[in-house]
Amino acid sequence: MRLYQGPEALVHSRCERERAVSHWLLAAAEDMKEAREQWETRGIALLRCGGLFAAIRIPAGIVQAAAGTEDPKRIGVYLDEAVHGPVFIDTSSQRYYALVPASTSRLPQWADRQVPEAECLGSGCFLGVPRPQRTEPEMFRPYWCVPMDGPGALCSPDAVSQLVAYGRYQRALGERLAVEGDEDGHG
């Protein structure tokens, strides 16, 4: 269903957008039919990084420190504003994955692993990606905190680098304040 708004605005329904995103993501699978089945039966499919997209893996503690919360909904809002692109979490491994352009893995800061505690998964890596409809933290282990807006709509690698740096800073600040608080309480 397409909604028409004004003389030049064409708005696509959520269902159409999810279908387009699904098709785009499935193009990264070795076997599209098998990946589609994996999404239907398990909710995640193994997709190849480095062709259509790369993924930056970030520990949950860094994202939570940057967002200033452990609340999944508030983290999703924060991530949407901070990186302006698709991010999902695997709650079993406590890792967030920001989808970025495939060329990101060749950028010096990512190729040379200059961003501590985060890693860019590029060519030769496979990633379990939740189907686009998985957006609720209460229902599924891996889910999209920030769903894709459309095919090819990815995060800015610079924005993700800044998120990681800010999260590391906030976490270190929190740890320092906790230590100082312990020293004040015992001294």
C-alpha positions as semicolon CSV with decimal commas, in nm:
position;residue;x (nm);y (nm);z (nm)
1;M;0,000;0,000;0,000
2;R;0,136;0,340;-0,098
3;L;0,014;0,657;0,061
4;Y;0,008;0,976;-0,140
5;Q;0,077;1,300;0,041
6;G;0,091;1,617;-0,162
7;P;0,203;1,677;-0,518
8;E;0,550;1,522;-0,487
9;A;0,557;1,313;-0,170
10;L;0,519;0,938;-0,199
11;V;0,520;0,752;0,132
12;H;0,569;0,378;0,143
13;S;0,404;0,164;0,404
14;R;0,611;-0,003;0,673
15;C;0,537;-0,341;0,518
16;E;0,669;-0,233;0,176
17;R;0,981;-0,085;0,334
18;E;1,047;-0,403;0,534
19;R;1,000;-0,613;0,219
20;A;1,247;-0,396;0,027
21;V;1,498;-0,409;0,314
22;S;1,457;-0,788;0,340
23;H;1,525;-0,833;-0,030
24;W;1,829;-0,606;-0,012
25;L;1,974;-0,784;0,293
26;L;1,908;-1,128;0,144
27;A;2,128;-1,032;-0,151
28;A;2,418;-1,071;0,096
29;A;2,333;-1,438;0,158
30;E;2,520;-1,721;-0,008
31;D;2,182;-1,884;-0,072
32;M;1,885;-1,644;-0,066
33;K;1,627;-1,921;-0,035
34;E;1,806;-2,078;0,261
35;A;1,851;-1,740;0,430
36;R;1,482;-1,661;0,383
37;E;1,399;-1,998;0,546
38;Q;1,634;-1,919;0,835
39;W;1,452;-1,590;0,891
40;E;1,116;-1,767;0,888
41;T;1,215;-2,054;1,118
42;R;1,482;-1,900;1,345
43;G;1,437;-1,527;1,303
44;I;1,799;-1,475;1,199
45;A;1,991;-1,553;0,881
46;L;2,361;-1,585;0,818
47;L;2,465;-1,305;0,582
48;R;2,801;-1,223;0,427
49;C;2,967;-0,895;0,520
50;G;3,187;-0,699;0,282
51;G;2,970;-0,695;-0,031
52;L;2,665;-0,482;0,044
53;F;2,755;-0,379;0,396
54;A;3,002;-0,420;0,680
55;A;2,908;-0,434;1,047
56;I;3,076;-0,268;1,342
57;R;3,053;-0,485;1,653
58;I;3,033;-0,289;1,979
59;P;3,011;-0,427;2,334
60;A;2,681;-0,346;2,505
61;G;2,859;-0,174;2,796
62;I;2,999;0,092;2,564
63;V;2,660;0,160;2,402
64;Q;2,487;0,171;2,740
65;A;2,748;0,412;2,877
66;A;2,708;0,640;2,574
67;A;2,328;0,631;2,601
68;G;2,339;0,676;2,979
69;T;2,090;0,394;3,029
70;E;2,036;0,019;3,012
71;D;1,673;0,059;2,900
72;P;1,641;-0,099;2,552
73;K;1,383;0,151;2,425
74;R;1,585;0,454;2,535
75;I;1,901;0,301;2,386
76;G;1,719;0,259;2,055
77;V;1,615;0,625;2,055
78;Y;1,971;0,730;2,143
79;L;2,126;0,514;1,870
80;D;1,882;0,645;1,610
81;E;1,988;1,000;1,690
82;A;2,360;0,919;1,725
83;V;2,434;0,705;1,419
84;H;2,133;0,766;1,190
85;G;2,129;0,413;1,060
86;P;2,046;0,049;1,129
87;V;2,165;-0,116;1,449
88;F;2,072;-0,450;1,599
89;I;2,169;-0,625;1,920
90;D;2,233;-0,988;1,993
91;T;2,125;-0,999;2,357
92;S;2,285;-1,339;2,415
93;S;2,634;-1,208;2,331
94;Q;2,564;-0,853;2,455
95;R;2,695;-0,700;2,133
96;Y;2,548;-0,431;1,913
97;Y;2,601;-0,432;1,537
98;A;2,587;-0,109;1,337
99;L;2,555;-0,169;0,962
100;V;2,790;0,055;0,765
101;P;2,906;0,075;0,403
102;A;3,117;-0,223;0,291
103;S;3,415;0,007;0,229
104;T;3,433;0,088;0,603
105;S;3,653;-0,214;0,673
106;R;3,918;-0,058;0,446
107;L;3,924;0,277;0,630
108;P;4,250;0,319;0,828
109;Q;4,085;0,342;1,172
110;W;3,901;0,015;1,113
111;A;4,154;-0,173;0,899
112;D;4,429;-0,098;1,152
113;R;4,199;-0,164;1,451
114;Q;4,255;0,186;1,588
115;V;3,911;0,197;1,751
116;P;3,953;0,012;2,081
117;E;3,692;-0,245;2,184
118;A;3,500;-0,227;1,855
119;E;3,560;-0,429;1,541
120;C;3,456;-0,387;1,181
121;L;3,339;-0,708;1,019
122;G;3,409;-0,692;0,647
123;S;3,500;-0,935;0,369
124;G;3,530;-1,293;0,484
125;C;3,297;-1,244;0,782
126;F;2,948;-1,381;0,823
127;L;2,692;-1,238;1,061
128;G;2,361;-1,364;1,201
129;V;2,123;-1,083;1,106
130;P;1,768;-1,068;1,246
131;R;1,485;-1,035;0,998
132;P;1,373;-0,672;0,957
133;Q;1,043;-0,727;1,143
134;R;1,222;-0,813;1,469
135;T;1,211;-0,482;1,652
136;E;1,086;-0,570;1,999
137;P;1,334;-0,644;2,281
138;E;1,083;-0,837;2,490
139;M;1,012;-1,098;2,225
140;F;1,341;-1,197;2,065
141;R;1,708;-1,235;2,141
142;P;1,852;-1,059;1,836
143;Y;1,642;-0,761;1,730
144;W;1,674;-0,428;1,553
145;C;1,714;-0,137;1,796
146;V;1,712;0,092;1,495
147;P;1,549;-0,071;1,191
148;M;1,672;0,005;0,839
149;D;1,485;0,295;0,677
150;G;1,531;0,142;0,334
151;P;1,765;-0,063;0,117
152;G;2,121;0,064;0,146
153;A;2,041;0,315;0,423
154;L;2,344;0,256;0,649
155;C;2,520;0,421;0,943
156;S;2,800;0,670;0,897
157;P;3,130;0,506;0,999
158;D;3,242;0,836;1,155
159;A;2,926;0,857;1,366
160;V;2,984;0,501;1,489
161;S;3,349;0,584;1,573
162;Q;3,231;0,886;1,772
163;L;2,971;0,675;1,952
164;V;3,237;0,424;2,056
165;A;3,477;0,698;2,171
166;Y;3,203;0,872;2,370
167;G;3,085;0,546;2,527
168;R;3,440;0,454;2,629
169;Y;3,484;0,803;2,780
170;Q;3,155;0,786;2,971
171;R;3,234;0,437;3,100
172;A;3,581;0,544;3,217
173;L;3,436;0,855;3,380
174;G;3,176;0,645;3,562
175;E;3,444;0,403;3,681
176;R;3,664;0,689;3,803
177;L;3,376;0,849;3,991
178;A;3,289;0,514;4,148
179;V;3,647;0,469;4,268
180;E;3,658;0,823;4,405
181;G;3,326;0,763;4,581
182;D;3,463;0,445;4,740
183;E;3,776;0,632;4,855
184;D;3,567;0,914;5,004
185;G;3,340;0,668;5,182
186;H;3,630;0,480;5,342
187;G;3,856;0,770;5,423
